[in-house]
Amino acid sequence: MSANRWLPLSFILLLLASTASGQDRIVLRDTKVVNGTVTALSPDGIAMNIGGNPTMLGWDEVEAGKVGKQDEFDKLLKKIGDPLFRTRQRLKTGDYRELLEPTDKLFPTFAERNSPVADTICLATAFARLANNQREAAVEPFLCVLANRSRPEFKPDSRFAALNSRNLTPDARSGVWLELPPVWFDSAAAKAALPRVEARLKSWPGGKPTFAANLYAFTLALAAGDADAARRFESSLRESPVAADWVLVVDAQREIEEKRIGEACGRLEAKLDSLPEPVRIIGTYWVGMANLASADAEVRKRGVVWMLHLPAKYATTCPDLAAAGLYFASKALDELKDARGAVTLRGELLIGFRQTYHAAKLTAETAPPKTDRDRP
């Protein structure tokens, strides 16, 4: 909460009055006053010399100030101070859905920066978009985090690290973040996200994106139906020493996306049990989708079983795919005239995975149509 809700305006003005020594003066949100010399202003914070000691103040800590570069100070405080403060508070409480509005304001500024504060903002943006089922849009800020952390000089911001009740821990071998599995449900959203993701790969530190970065870009391109973009990422993807297992999955995905299910899907199903995690999770989804696409009722029943592996085994580890498994399995049971089974699965989806993309999709599909009385 802003300090000036508690401090009289006259007191704020008194605190900000210039001192005889000509020092800069900063009023913090906790009403503390800091005197010193401002040496630099940037989106990352206010660099000050306080009694000979270099200090960095975050914009989220600052209520007001009287400094030499007053116009620049005021602009940065207005642009960054309040949304950064709200981001810090939401991270502290784990209220990721409410992170979306402040991080949307901050991300365009910090996406291009390579600082500890930028790392926090990009990470918070990925959390916020995921919590609001903007999975495809979450890829760009996630890649910004990976790129930032790949720099040898990277150091986390201790102030924000202490607040984070949620960690970003990608798979050690592939770099895939299990909370954001490279499976996409919205082709239009994939198409919208793809250009920004490709731009991130082109500006990758050292010029060589990681395997995970190429994998996210390649699978987004397949989901978007952009064959040219997929070809641009494919060679780098396949050249990676960790690619062998993942290639089984993405080859099957390509067949399914292009509606020409064949040998790749068969190879994936045959080798699925031997694959390591998290490849097996993603592979289970695509094996299920391949079977559900069959015209043979018995094969489709097998697809239902594969899809139900996802909530049975990965409900906590990967709720997005668990929810997708329930959604597509329920659709298949409807088509197979098993209404009771379909209703059971829909209930499990809406109760156990209500914050997921597919729960929201099912809710929208089953909502009663609006009447003239409902319309504004």
Disulfide bonds with the S-S distance in Angstrom:
none
